Amino acid sequence: MRKAAGPCLLYISSILTEPKIMSVAVVKSPGNAACGVSCRLVLALIGMFAVFACEADTRDHIIVVGSSTVFPFSALVAEHFSRSGPFPVPSVTASTTAEGFRLFCAGAGIDTPDISNASRPISTAERTACTQSGVKQMAEIRIGYDSLIVANSVAANSLNLTMSQLWLAVAGLVPVRGRLTPNPYQNWSDIDPSLPHKRITLLGPSVGHGTRDAFVELVMEPSCKVALVGIAASPEERKTVCTRVRTDGHWMDVQNIELTLGKLASNREALGILTYSYLDQFANRIHAAKIDGVEPSVVSISSGTYPLSRPLFIYVKESHLSSVSGLADFATEFLSFCAAGTHGYLADEGLVPLPTPELLRQRAAVAALLRR
């Protein structure tokens, strides 16, 4: 739905080289004019300039940004959504949860994203930034569950690790004889003699990824707090210690998480921090360690018995519900039984479905968006 005067931004949909990624190229007029206000687009053509006045405050193309973990689910929903209705294929791009919230919270204007994919809840600081930029109402919708896994090549033996052992392998500083010391552990057997006498090599998501945030929250902070009992340190020092990974070559940041699969194939001693969806899709290439004796599975993740399980979200900008065609309908498709149900197409993609009572609660929240 556009005003007759035409849009003040040109949106060009194109399929990129990555599968299932849709992008929107935004061509702005001089002076950074944005949709929702009058603007002039100046085009140069063989020395001649044509000036077009334009005005628009609606858009028929949904823009989704954020988490690379949620991306494949969102992209699949976008495909089904466009096939089953009159709406164009939504633009879905992948980066990190933090970057998605940054773009989502940049403002309430029609030139900003409508949905942010997230592999963790929005933080207080991010919500404050949203409010300060005019994004005062957003719907938080839980779409299903995923979990972190500690994976290695199927050509190597899988491990059985405790949360404490995993933290001791990763942490930059660890307690040794009552003092915080740069991590001295070179091999897994240095941490516990029952573990293999193999070099500690861990590949993990870089800062900004929701998967990294989840690893800090689920693994590092709880184990660190227990280990630091009785050690003199200020609250600021404790926070720093509990979030810092080692930088001596035993932990390597990976910006593109998918690259971890290739690195695990080429280094049988390496372990990678991935998500359950990768295990579901690439069971012929990787397997996962047990954590505290529990193996990751659909049942253990959805029940919460697997220690590294976590919910996944989409955040919908409520101020765009009346100006972006099909926005509430897209959210409805996401939480439909055909998509998010136990036997839905998202489960086939690796999403761990919500238990039925929780799915019904989320569907009710989405139904409320349709009425606005």
Kinemage of the C-alpha trace (Angstrom):
@kinemage 1
@onewidth
@group {chain A} dominant
@subgroup {mainchain}
@vectorlist {calphas} color= white
{ca met a 1} P 0.000 0.000 0.000
{ca arg a 2} L 1.637 3.207 -1.150
{ca lys a 3} L 0.410 6.728 -1.623
{ca ala a 4} L -0.166 7.777 -5.204
{ca ala a 5} L 2.750 10.209 -5.071
{ca gly a 6} L 5.130 7.202 -4.936
{ca pro a 7} L 7.831 6.194 -2.509
{ca cys a 8} L 10.663 8.483 -1.524
{ca leu a 9} L 13.053 5.537 -1.260
{ca leu a 10} L 13.605 2.976 -3.975
{ca tyr a 11} L 13.481 -0.574 -2.641
{ca ile a 12} L 15.080 -3.127 -4.929
{ca ser a 13} L 14.662 -6.791 -3.962
{ca ser a 14} L 17.396 -9.150 -5.032
{ca ile a 15} L 18.539 -12.640 -4.158
{ca leu a 16} L 22.111 -12.662 -2.919
{ca thr a 17} L 24.631 -15.442 -3.352
{ca glu a 18} L 23.839 -16.911 0.071
{ca pro a 19} L 20.828 -19.242 -0.045
{ca lys a 20} L 17.542 -17.919 1.276
{ca ile a 21} L 18.889 -14.406 1.867
{ca met a 22} L 16.807 -11.580 0.537
{ca ser a 23} L 18.121 -8.051 0.642
{ca val a 24} L 16.711 -4.574 0.203
{ca ala a 25} L 18.884 -1.977 -1.448
{ca val a 26} L 17.812 1.452 -0.267
{ca val a 27} L 18.543 4.399 -2.536
{ca lys a 28} L 18.198 7.614 -0.558
{ca ser a 29} L 17.732 11.101 -1.869
{ca pro a 30} L 20.322 13.802 -1.087
{ca gly a 31} L 20.281 14.989 2.494
{ca asn a 32} L 19.380 11.568 3.902
{ca ala a 33} L 15.671 12.112 3.360
{ca ala a 34} L 13.631 9.175 4.647
{ca cys a 35} L 10.168 7.765 4.003
{ca gly a 36} L 7.355 9.357 5.930
{ca val a 37} L 8.393 12.899 4.943
{ca ser a 38} L 8.431 14.791 1.669
{ca cys a 39} L 11.670 14.399 -0.242
{ca arg a 40} L 13.337 14.968 -3.592
{ca leu a 41} L 15.257 12.389 -5.516
{ca val a 42} L 17.782 13.827 -7.921
{ca leu a 43} L 18.942 11.590 -10.744
{ca ala a 44} L 21.822 12.487 -13.066
{ca leu a 45} L 21.527 11.247 -16.638
{ca ile a 46} L 23.986 12.384 -19.343
{ca gly a 47} L 24.413 15.749 -17.759
{ca met a 48} L 20.686 16.301 -17.325
{ca phe a 49} L 19.022 16.221 -13.895
{ca ala a 50} L 15.471 15.077 -13.263
{ca val a 51} L 13.875 16.023 -9.961
{ca phe a 52} L 11.037 13.951 -8.625
{ca ala a 53} L 8.919 14.929 -5.673
{ca cys a 54} L 7.734 12.007 -3.651
{ca glu a 55} L 6.001 11.180 -0.430
{ca ala a 56} L 5.244 7.944 1.372
{ca asp a 57} L 4.454 6.770 4.852
{ca thr a 58} L 3.634 3.129 4.117
{ca arg a 59} L 5.577 0.180 2.792
{ca asp a 60} L 4.529 -3.183 1.358
{ca his a 61} L 7.852 -4.896 1.966
{ca ile a 62} L 8.700 -6.342 5.409
{ca ile a 63} L 12.302 -5.887 6.595
{ca val a 64} L 13.784 -8.407 9.043
{ca val a 65} L 17.284 -8.128 10.555
{ca gly a 66} L 19.311 -9.700 13.339
{ca ser a 67} L 20.485 -13.052 14.642
{ca ser a 68} L 22.206 -15.477 12.280
{ca thr a 69} L 20.844 -18.297 14.481
{ca val a 70} L 17.230 -17.264 13.864
{ca phe a 71} L 17.913 -16.294 10.234
{ca pro a 72} L 17.254 -19.688 8.569
{ca phe a 73} L 13.918 -19.988 10.371
{ca ser a 74} L 12.889 -16.439 9.475
{ca ala a 75} L 13.966 -16.890 5.851
{ca leu a 76} L 11.947 -20.098 5.550
{ca val a 77} L 8.863 -18.411 7.010
{ca ala a 78} L 9.361 -15.565 4.507
{ca glu a 79} L 9.261 -18.043 1.616
{ca his a 80} L 6.069 -19.745 2.838
{ca phe a 81} L 4.498 -16.377 3.663
{ca ser a 82} L 4.962 -14.993 0.149
{ca arg a 83} L 3.735 -18.198 -1.506
{ca ser a 84} L 0.515 -18.369 0.499
{ca gly a 85} L -0.620 -14.746 0.260
{ca pro a 86} L -0.577 -11.501 -1.710
{ca phe a 87} L 2.546 -10.058 -0.051
{ca pro a 88} L 6.069 -9.748 -1.482
{ca val a 89} L 8.851 -11.917 -0.066
{ca pro a 90} L 10.116 -10.163 3.090
{ca ser a 91} L 13.736 -9.016 3.136
{ca val a 92} L 15.626 -11.157 5.675
{ca thr a 93} L 19.296 -10.467 6.400
{ca ala a 94} L 21.606 -12.084 8.932
{ca ser a 95} L 24.172 -10.446 11.189
{ca thr a 96} L 24.156 -10.684 14.990
{ca thr a 97} L 21.530 -10.213 17.662
{ca ala a 98} L 23.280 -7.060 18.899
{ca glu a 99} L 23.506 -5.555 15.412
{ca gly a 100} L 19.877 -6.424 14.760
{ca phe a 101} L 18.755 -4.569 17.868
{ca arg a 102} L 20.963 -1.609 16.903
{ca leu a 103} L 19.236 -1.301 13.523
{ca phe a 104} L 15.788 -2.056 14.928
{ca cys a 105} L 16.191 0.556 17.664
{ca ala a 106} L 17.565 3.271 15.354
{ca gly a 107} L 14.129 4.843 15.074
{ca ala a 108} L 10.427 4.362 14.422
{ca gly a 109} L 10.478 5.695 10.848
{ca ile a 110} L 9.318 3.614 7.915
{ca asp a 111} L 12.924 3.343 6.702
{ca thr a 112} L 13.881 1.234 9.757
{ca pro a 113} L 13.458 -2.559 10.190
{ca asp a 114} L 10.131 -4.004 11.240
{ca ile a 115} L 11.382 -7.179 12.932
{ca ser a 116} L 14.555 -8.085 14.792
{ca asn a 117} L 15.538 -11.746 15.085
{ca ala a 118} L 17.170 -12.523 18.430
{ca ser a 119} L 18.833 -15.499 20.074
{ca arg a 120} L 18.503 -13.856 23.496
{ca pro a 121} L 16.088 -11.399 25.149
{ca ile a 122} L 16.668 -7.703 24.515
{ca ser a 123} L 18.827 -6.140 27.227
{ca thr a 124} L 17.821 -3.234 29.444
{ca ala a 125} L 20.351 -0.978 27.689
{ca glu a 126} L 19.037 -1.951 24.251
{ca arg a 127} L 15.449 -1.386 25.308
{ca thr a 128} L 16.409 2.039 26.663
{ca ala a 129} L 18.079 2.898 23.338
{ca cys a 130} L 14.892 1.861 21.551
{ca thr a 131} L 12.735 4.083 23.747
{ca gln a 132} L 15.059 7.051 23.332
{ca ser a 133} L 14.851 6.673 19.540
{ca gly a 134} L 11.060 6.596 19.533
{ca val a 135} L 10.562 2.824 19.473
{ca lys a 136} L 8.366 2.687 22.538
{ca gln a 137} L 6.331 -0.446 21.872
{ca met a 138} L 7.600 -3.787 20.637
{ca ala a 139} L 6.107 -7.247 20.807
{ca glu a 140} L 8.457 -9.921 22.138
{ca ile a 141} L 7.466 -13.249 20.588
{ca arg a 142} L 9.110 -16.519 21.562
{ca ile a 143} L 9.276 -18.751 18.478
{ca gly a 144} L 10.897 -21.920 19.842
{ca tyr a 145} L 14.021 -23.247 21.476
{ca asp a 146} L 17.584 -23.867 20.471
{ca ser a 147} L 20.628 -24.731 22.514
{ca leu a 148} L 24.348 -24.390 22.469
{ca ile a 149} L 26.339 -27.509 21.747
{ca val a 150} L 30.037 -28.322 22.077
{ca ala a 151} L 30.640 -30.140 18.817
{ca asn a 152} L 33.529 -31.919 17.159
{ca ser a 153} L 34.083 -33.993 14.060
{ca val a 154} L 32.418 -37.418 13.902
{ca ala a 155} L 35.919 -38.706 13.077
{ca ala a 156} L 36.888 -38.003 16.715
{ca asn a 157} L 35.426 -39.234 19.989
{ca ser a 158} L 32.805 -37.051 21.616
{ca leu a 159} L 33.376 -35.798 25.162
{ca asn a 160} L 31.407 -35.743 28.389
{ca leu a 161} L 32.121 -32.381 30.029
{ca thr a 162} L 30.902 -30.638 33.126
{ca met a 163} L 30.033 -26.952 33.030
{ca ser a 164} L 33.029 -26.260 35.292
{ca gln a 165} L 35.443 -28.141 33.028
{ca leu a 166} L 34.206 -26.240 29.997
{ca trp a 167} L 34.688 -22.917 31.764
{ca leu a 168} L 38.204 -23.867 32.879
{ca ala a 169} L 39.058 -24.650 29.243
{ca val a 170} L 37.789 -21.279 28.018
{ca ala a 171} L 38.424 -18.695 30.738
{ca gly a 172} L 41.170 -16.113 30.461
{ca leu a 173} L 41.811 -16.105 34.221
{ca val a 174} L 41.241 -19.047 36.558
{ca pro a 175} L 41.837 -19.537 40.293
{ca val a 176} L 45.073 -21.400 41.101
{ca arg a 177} L 45.983 -21.859 44.784
{ca gly a 178} L 43.572 -19.100 45.808
{ca arg a 179} L 44.740 -16.513 43.255
{ca leu a 180} L 43.510 -15.536 39.808
{ca thr a 181} L 46.089 -16.638 37.258
{ca pro a 182} L 46.282 -16.594 33.440
{ca asn a 183} L 44.819 -19.898 32.263
{ca pro a 184} L 47.571 -22.556 32.571
{ca tyr a 185} L 45.621 -25.474 31.071
{ca gln a 186} L 47.094 -26.646 27.772
{ca asn a 187} L 45.447 -30.067 27.448
{ca trp a 188} L 42.049 -31.370 28.512
{ca ser a 189} L 43.782 -33.828 30.851
{ca asp a 190} L 45.341 -30.849 32.689
{ca ile a 191} L 41.828 -29.933 33.833
{ca asp a 192} L 40.845 -33.484 34.767
{ca pro a 193} L 42.895 -36.674 34.295
{ca ser a 194} L 39.774 -38.458 33.066
{ca leu a 195} L 39.668 -36.202 29.997
{ca pro a 196} L 41.743 -36.926 26.845
{ca his a 197} L 45.403 -35.934 26.739
{ca lys a 198} L 44.715 -33.654 23.784
{ca arg a 199} L 45.352 -29.955 23.206
{ca ile a 200} L 42.505 -27.636 24.146
{ca thr a 201} L 41.310 -25.991 20.914
{ca leu a 202} L 37.959 -24.229 20.999
{ca leu a 203} L 36.212 -22.281 18.228
{ca gly a 204} L 33.551 -19.884 19.446
{ca pro a 205} L 31.359 -17.060 18.136
{ca ser a 206} L 32.862 -13.599 18.289
{ca val a 207} L 31.550 -10.756 20.443
{ca gly a 208} L 28.172 -9.437 19.265
{ca his a 209} L 26.684 -12.802 18.352
{ca gly a 210} L 23.739 -13.842 20.485
{ca thr a 211} L 25.369 -17.266 20.642
{ca arg a 212} L 28.419 -15.692 22.329
{ca asp a 213} L 26.154 -13.847 24.766
{ca ala a 214} L 24.351 -17.095 25.526
{ca phe a 215} L 27.643 -18.907 26.095
{ca val a 216} L 28.735 -16.240 28.579
{ca glu a 217} L 25.373 -16.316 30.350
{ca leu a 218} L 24.865 -20.088 30.422
{ca val a 219} L 28.429 -21.383 30.838
{ca met a 220} L 30.940 -18.768 31.911
{ca glu a 221} L 29.147 -16.645 34.486
{ca pro a 222} L 27.563 -19.432 36.595
{ca ser a 223} L 30.738 -21.553 36.710
{ca cys a 224} L 32.927 -18.507 37.321
{ca lys a 225} L 30.847 -17.281 40.255
{ca val a 226} L 31.159 -20.644 41.960
{ca ala a 227} L 34.928 -20.786 41.315
{ca leu a 228} L 35.503 -17.276 42.676
{ca val a 229} L 33.949 -17.944 46.081
{ca gly a 230} L 36.553 -16.987 48.665
{ca ile a 231} L 38.740 -15.057 46.220
{ca ala a 232} L 39.181 -11.367 46.900
{ca ala a 233} L 37.952 -9.350 43.917
{ca ser a 234} L 35.748 -6.302 43.378
{ca pro a 235} L 32.370 -6.677 41.631
{ca glu a 236} L 33.869 -5.008 38.541
{ca glu a 237} L 36.795 -7.446 38.526
{ca arg a 238} L 34.484 -10.401 38.954
{ca lys a 239} L 32.347 -9.306 36.015
{ca thr a 240} L 35.416 -8.895 33.818
{ca val a 241} L 36.876 -12.240 34.846
{ca cys a 242} L 33.595 -14.060 34.278
{ca thr a 243} L 33.189 -12.815 30.702
{ca arg a 244} L 36.782 -12.928 29.447
{ca val a 245} L 37.935 -15.782 27.225
{ca arg a 246} L 41.580 -16.774 26.934
{ca thr a 247} L 43.731 -15.135 24.242
{ca asp a 248} L 46.661 -17.569 24.145
{ca gly a 249} L 45.579 -19.453 21.027
{ca his a 250} L 43.411 -22.089 22.714
{ca trp a 251} L 40.197 -20.139 21.966
{ca met a 252} L 39.561 -18.629 18.533
{ca asp a 253} L 36.780 -16.169 17.726
{ca val a 254} L 34.763 -17.043 14.618
{ca gln a 255} L 32.766 -14.238 13.022
{ca asn a 256} L 30.819 -16.454 10.608
{ca ile a 257} L 29.624 -19.377 12.695
{ca glu a 258} L 29.104 -21.583 9.644
{ca leu a 259} L 32.873 -21.522 9.068
{ca thr a 260} L 33.221 -23.556 12.265
{ca leu a 261} L 31.945 -26.644 10.436
{ca gly a 262} L 34.842 -26.544 7.990
{ca lys a 263} L 37.376 -25.892 10.738
{ca leu a 264} L 36.129 -28.884 12.737
{ca ala a 265} L 36.470 -31.098 9.673
{ca ser a 266} L 40.105 -30.046 9.173
{ca asn a 267} L 41.121 -30.280 12.865
{ca arg a 268} L 39.926 -33.374 14.708
{ca glu a 269} L 41.164 -32.048 18.060
{ca ala a 270} L 39.084 -28.879 17.812
{ca leu a 271} L 35.710 -28.352 19.461
{ca gly a 272} L 33.270 -25.709 18.291
{ca ile a 273} L 30.539 -23.798 20.074
{ca leu a 274} L 27.538 -24.159 17.773
{ca thr a 275} L 23.773 -24.380 18.083
{ca tyr a 276} L 21.572 -27.480 18.072
{ca ser a 277} L 20.197 -26.621 14.634
{ca tyr a 278} L 23.650 -27.349 13.162
{ca leu a 279} L 23.699 -30.757 14.830
{ca asp a 280} L 20.242 -31.483 13.472
{ca gln a 281} L 21.258 -30.527 9.939
{ca phe a 282} L 24.813 -31.919 9.873
{ca ala a 283} L 24.653 -35.066 12.004
{ca asn a 284} L 26.796 -36.816 9.383
{ca arg a 285} L 29.649 -34.357 10.045
{ca ile a 286} L 29.563 -33.441 13.743
{ca his a 287} L 28.431 -34.848 17.070
{ca ala a 288} L 27.992 -33.123 20.412
{ca ala a 289} L 29.495 -33.550 23.852
{ca lys a 290} L 27.286 -34.384 26.810
{ca ile a 291} L 27.132 -31.535 29.310
{ca asp a 292} L 26.813 -32.597 32.944
{ca gly a 293} L 25.905 -36.045 31.616
{ca val a 294} L 22.990 -34.834 29.480
{ca glu a 295} L 22.923 -35.244 25.706
{ca pro a 296} L 21.316 -32.464 23.630
{ca ser a 297} L 18.030 -33.586 22.063
{ca val a 298} L 14.627 -32.154 21.246
{ca val a 299} L 13.251 -33.576 24.505
{ca ser a 300} L 16.118 -32.446 26.774
{ca ile a 301} L 16.195 -28.963 25.227
{ca ser a 302} L 12.456 -28.237 25.340
{ca ser a 303} L 12.210 -29.624 28.903
{ca gly a 304} L 15.192 -27.569 30.089
{ca thr a 305} L 17.128 -30.580 31.388
{ca tyr a 306} L 19.964 -29.938 28.940
{ca pro a 307} L 21.958 -27.148 30.652
{ca leu a 308} L 22.646 -25.097 27.501
{ca ser a 309} L 19.104 -24.741 26.141
{ca arg a 310} L 17.718 -21.272 25.360
{ca pro a 311} L 14.623 -19.660 23.783
{ca leu a 312} L 14.675 -17.812 20.442
{ca phe a 313} L 12.687 -14.652 19.668
{ca ile a 314} L 11.437 -12.206 17.109
{ca tyr a 315} L 10.680 -8.606 18.099
{ca val a 316} L 7.987 -6.771 16.139
{ca lys a 317} L 7.877 -2.957 15.960
{ca glu a 318} L 4.268 -2.219 16.865
{ca ser a 319} L 4.259 1.277 15.366
{ca his a 320} L 4.761 -0.353 11.938
{ca leu a 321} L 1.704 -2.596 12.160
{ca ser a 322} L -0.501 -0.024 10.420
{ca ser a 323} L 2.081 1.158 7.898
{ca val a 324} L 3.795 -2.046 6.709
{ca ser a 325} L 1.521 -4.378 4.792
{ca gly a 326} L 1.315 -7.898 6.132
{ca leu a 327} L 3.492 -7.389 9.203
{ca ala a 328} L 1.034 -8.961 11.649
{ca asp a 329} L 0.274 -11.677 9.090
{ca phe a 330} L 3.975 -12.564 8.892
{ca ala a 331} L 4.139 -12.962 12.678
{ca thr a 332} L 0.999 -15.107 12.484
{ca glu a 333} L 2.627 -17.394 9.907
{ca phe a 334} L 5.705 -17.698 12.151
{ca leu a 335} L 3.629 -19.025 15.057
{ca ser a 336} L 1.235 -21.113 12.965
{ca phe a 337} L 1.009 -24.825 13.723
{ca cys a 338} L 2.249 -25.516 10.182
{ca ala a 339} L 5.439 -23.557 10.939
{ca ala a 340} L 6.177 -23.641 14.675
{ca gly a 341} L 4.173 -26.720 15.637
{ca thr a 342} L 5.641 -30.070 16.649
{ca his a 343} L 5.503 -31.330 13.066
{ca gly a 344} L 5.921 -27.929 11.408
{ca tyr a 345} L 8.387 -27.016 8.699
{ca leu a 346} L 10.579 -25.091 11.171
{ca ala a 347} L 11.112 -28.278 13.179
{ca asp a 348} L 12.402 -29.857 9.972
{ca glu a 349} L 14.888 -26.965 9.784
{ca gly a 350} L 16.164 -27.653 13.312
{ca leu a 351} L 14.008 -25.424 15.539
{ca val a 352} L 12.988 -27.124 18.779
{ca pro a 353} L 9.234 -26.447 19.036
{ca leu a 354} L 7.612 -24.769 22.005
{ca pro a 355} L 5.583 -27.034 24.291
{ca thr a 356} L 1.930 -26.794 23.241
{ca pro a 357} L 0.736 -24.609 26.182
{ca glu a 358} L 3.551 -22.141 25.541
{ca leu a 359} L 2.896 -22.123 21.788
{ca leu a 360} L -0.767 -21.301 22.461
{ca arg a 361} L 0.263 -18.368 24.680
{ca gln a 362} L 2.550 -16.997 21.975
{ca arg a 363} L -0.150 -17.452 19.332
{ca ala a 364} L -2.517 -15.434 21.497
{ca ala a 365} L 0.055 -12.614 21.660
{ca val a 366} L 0.365 -12.663 17.874
{ca ala a 367} L -3.417 -12.659 17.448
{ca ala a 368} L -3.480 -9.440 19.477
{ca leu a 369} L -1.203 -7.832 16.868
{ca leu a 370} L -3.764 -8.586 14.143
{ca arg a 371} L -6.374 -6.609 16.075
{ca arg a 372} L -4.259 -3.453 16.311
